[in-house]
Amino acid sequence: MSVTPEILSLVDPTVAQLKRRQIEGTKDIALSISQLLMRVISTARWTNPYDLIKIIRKVGTILISAQPKEVVVGNVVRRVLALIRDEIETEATSSSTTASASKDTPMMSSMFSLLSTNNNDSNSEIHHQSKKQSSDLRSIIIQGIRDLIDEISNVNEGIESMSVDLIHDNEILLTPTPSSSTVLQFLIKARAKRKFTVLVTENYPNDIARARKFVKTLAENKIETVLIPDSATFAVMSRVGKVIIGSNSVFANGGCLTNSGVANVVECAKEHKTPVFAVAGLYKLSPLYPFNREDLIEVGNSGKVLNYDDHKLIDNVEVITNPLYDYVPPEHIDIYLTNVGGFAPSFIYRIVLDNYKTEDTNLE
Amino acid sequence: MPPKNKKNNGPVKGNKKQKEIVQDERFQAIVLTDSFETRFMPLTSVKPRCLLPLANVPLIEYTLEFLAKAGVNEVYLMCSSHADQIQEYIENSKWSSQESPFNISTILSLESRSVGDSMRDLDNRGLITGDFLLVSGDVVTNIDFNKAMAVHKHKKSLDKDHILTMVLTKASPLHRTRSPLDPATFLLDKKTNRCIYYQPIPPISNASKSSSASINIDPELLEDVEDEMSIRNDLIDCHVDICTPHVPQIFQDNFDYQYLRQDFVNGVLTSDLLKKTIYAYIIENDEYAARVESWATYGAISQDILARWSYPLVPDANLLDNQTYTYEFNNIYKEEKVILAQSCKIGTSTSIGSKSSVGEGSHISKSVIGRNCQIGKNVRITNSYIWNDVVIEDNSVIDHAIIAHNAKIGAGATINPGVVIGFNVELGKNKTIANNVRIVEKPIEKEDDEFDNASSFGSDEEEEEESDNEEDEVKKQSTNNKNIPLFEVKDIDLVGEDGTGFLYTSDREVDDSDSEYEVSSTSNAPYSGVLYQMQALNFSDDSIASLTNHKHKSKRRSNKNRRLSSASVVSTDFEGGYSEVDDDEEDFDKEGIATVERALENNHDIDTALLELNTLRMSYNVTYHEVRSATVQALLTRVVHFISTDTLEVKEATEKIFRTWGPLFRRQVFDEEEQVDLIQILQNKSVILDNTYNQKILFFAINILYDEEIIEEDAIYLWWDSATSNATKELATVKELTGKWVDWLREAEEESDED
């Protein structure tokens, strides 16, 4: 089953936008990808849900290659795939009462399935679905994606609700990710019941403008806020009660990818035994494992590090790099606050298993 | 001349009128794919500039990517040279697919020979409906265009005469990406960024010359400056302009405008009639904008892209659909299926295309390697740009060079800085290519006449040229009717017995002949990296005039060159193009003289005659020197006519003619240098006259012109003392009579000084 031109024509504008970095922020990317997949599913012609899965997998690889370092793209695609597979499963169990139960239930949770070959083709033959059924399935899946979109857009609400329990009165917090709207909402929500101080690092060079805006918003919400240079992190750490970081994506091992400069801060926090809380929406959790630095970290505009008009320096400097992300290993994070609750990093793999199917970890 | 008969060439839009109603919804962009320059010769004889690969992506992609990001709805590509290739490329690219963010159409404007022509053609077609973006097809930029657009709109709301916003980048004057070719000084109102004055300056290397170290500003221009102004020589002009629909109209009205900056911007700013304003938008520090306009900037921008200054336009953005670049630490980019030997070393800022292989012990740094390239063992490549399907055999050394598609470099070759190896050239074993040599597959046809002129002119430039003997020979041979077999015998020295390729000498274009001169004069100086090397590859037109002393020759030549460099170079056009140019000048002489004579006979008023002459000058594209020459010739003929028919005495005849018609020169002579030139012409022409009265004519003519304040004392002294006025015996005799008068002038001046 190949991707038809109609579907490609749906996908291409988003691919181009991703390549041009016209969609910014993980949340917006996640939303636009899920909306795109919704359109793909309603346009695609399929009689068999497994064909649909193949189409989505293809579309997924195209989207991922547009911006390979943006993990969220893959996450959303895999979430949708899991959704489809779940629907097929429930369909199968309800329609075929006797025969299929023994044959095709994917018992991924059981050890047996490790050795069994999971043959989709044999499955597909069993499901001779009528037109009516497939259109039912289509609407069910689309409803599922709508729920996913709701979940993504309301991600802050679930996380916010925990803030009052975690933040104490007169506590000093430090956040090194001024670009995260989740952290912002988290703090603002906590202010309703608690009175505390927030230290914000500048995060030179990529986040300075956003840091100022962040600080301003906090101050407008009557939170005592201090903007500190990155170099002062270690000095102030002894007074800090909690470090709160936002994240771009969370890997199955419990490590996460976040703004550059955060690795430094959590290292300091470790030294001072200060707890580190990472906030992350469920859609940021990825079934992937971080294997090497080069595949993960996007390198951005050198012009932010060094002014381009300084030609003497530029001509003589061998390499100027401006990595946009840092990888924070799981041992530096104490707890993940997600919209489905707080989890230890070591438990993340379990949440991942609940939300994704292992068949879809590798889309190619 | 604006082309008038081509409306059928381009895509005809039927629903044009209907669309005009909804102006604000569409945003148009005009891309000038042709630069009307020859700086990338010889490679541009095969491929248009905008399709040359920059970091393995055709240049035009960067521009289109920028337009896509800027939210443009309609893109028109103005194509002239190699239009077919551009059209084909666009048709097969993602931009003409349905999902493309804009409608793209190519406009064939084959007769255009300058930016001005393209703009006039654009106006004739009536495509422009609102404000539009004008870019050249070689811009690399990541600027946030919305900000520039907001500034443009804001300025426009404040100032209804606002017609153009130039987007400029801040850099230092010697910045590697700043064009060494046409740097310019901008005079800006500090508060509003209104551009008050624009002055192109000759290349930096000539800055020591007093002529180029200063700019002249007409005080009138500064009258309406409210507050402070800044004079800036630190801006990169990447030719991204937001224009109002007035811009093509102004080009239409002023059909002599050729260049967007030199002619248009300057013309608008200095014009008393137009009362239009131009603003500059200087982009922020972390944004990047540059234009690939010469090999120097080609090298610099390639490095910038590899070093991610232009992020997100970087190799791993994979602008072409089939690319698979990935980023590795230290700015190394590799596509799929790259084969690297275990012992080879890949240094910083390097990009390697798919299916290329690098052999044992090779070392590559700060370079771009295309696809399917085979690089042998122990090869060293630094700061070089190697395009697709190139074979480089063992033990070669390549430094600061450009090697085009399908070239083959034999084992043990040494390629020195500045070399350009053309398409399909094969280089034999153990060859050393000297600095700045360019090799092409086939000789590009040239006109004999052109060479005669060039070799006499170029004699001084060859003295220090490393391969001067070879070059001389090539020239001689080419004057002998381009004997191809001889060529081959000759070039074996260059490319080896098993090689194919010919030396490319570009004496027809000023850029290169000049650059050779420049290089030879600076070759002893230590160079530091791609910057100076690449820079050495060419220089601008301006410098040539100041470099040569033979006034007459250089004038003729620079004027010819100007025309050539503005002519788009299509290799097949050469023969026709050149002969036409030569004819033009002779034609102008004839026509000019005829015009003035007609005016004399029919007693036109001076303004009419001037208008006619000026029109003639523009249509033939000659300098004022030719105009003066023609005018003097006509006037003298008339004087001689009166004398020989005994109607009038020598004095009266000269008096009559020059008194009435001398004011013609008022609009042909503007500064001292030109005054000297005028006297010199007068002298030269008088020599040929009957020597019974030619001294008198010269004396009276100069006297009258001095009286009419067309020439000044200083100019007369300069002429009198100049070597050219005493060059031959005849010249010396003819000015004898004037001598007394000049002495008298000097004495009179001294006396008045004493007073």
Chai-1 contact restraints between the chains, C-beta under 6 A:
chainA,res_idxA,chainB,res_idxB,connection_type,confidence,min_distance_angstrom,max_distance_angstrom,comment,restraint_id
A,S9,B,Q98,contact,1.0,0.0,6.0,A-B,restraint_1
A,S9,B,E99,contact,1.0,0.0,6.0,A-B,restraint_2
A,D12,B,E99,contact,1.0,0.0,6.0,A-B,restraint_3
A,P13,B,E99,contact,1.0,0.0,6.0,A-B,restraint_4
A,K19,B,A317,contact,1.0,0.0,6.0,A-B,restraint_5
A,R20,B,K69,contact,1.0,0.0,6.0,A-B,restraint_6
A,R21,B,P312,contact,1.0,0.0,6.0,A-B,restraint_7
A,E294,B,E328,contact,1.0,0.0,6.0,A-B,restraint_8
A,V299,B,Y327,contact,1.0,0.0,6.0,A-B,restraint_9
A,G300,B,Y311,contact,1.0,0.0,6.0,A-B,restraint_10
A,N301,B,Y311,contact,1.0,0.0,6.0,A-B,restraint_11
A,S302,B,A307,contact,1.0,0.0,6.0,A-B,restraint_12
A,S302,B,R308,contact,1.0,0.0,6.0,A-B,restraint_13
A,S302,B,W309,contact,1.0,0.0,6.0,A-B,restraint_14
A,G303,B,D286,contact,1.0,0.0,6.0,A-B,restraint_15
A,G303,B,Y288,contact,1.0,0.0,6.0,A-B,restraint_16
A,G303,B,W309,contact,1.0,0.0,6.0,A-B,restraint_17
A,K304,B,D286,contact,1.0,0.0,6.0,A-B,restraint_18
A,N307,B,N285,contact,1.0,0.0,6.0,A-B,restraint_19
A,D309,B,K170,contact,1.0,0.0,6.0,A-B,restraint_20
A,D309,B,A171,contact,1.0,0.0,6.0,A-B,restraint_21
A,D309,B,S172,contact,1.0,0.0,6.0,A-B,restraint_22
A,H311,B,S172,contact,1.0,0.0,6.0,A-B,restraint_23
A,H311,B,H175,contact,1.0,0.0,6.0,A-B,restraint_24
A,H311,B,R176,contact,1.0,0.0,6.0,A-B,restraint_25
A,E318,B,T348,contact,1.0,0.0,6.0,A-B,restraint_26
A,V319,B,N330,contact,1.0,0.0,6.0,A-B,restraint_27
A,V319,B,N331,contact,1.0,0.0,6.0,A-B,restraint_28
A,V319,B,T348,contact,1.0,0.0,6.0,A-B,restraint_29
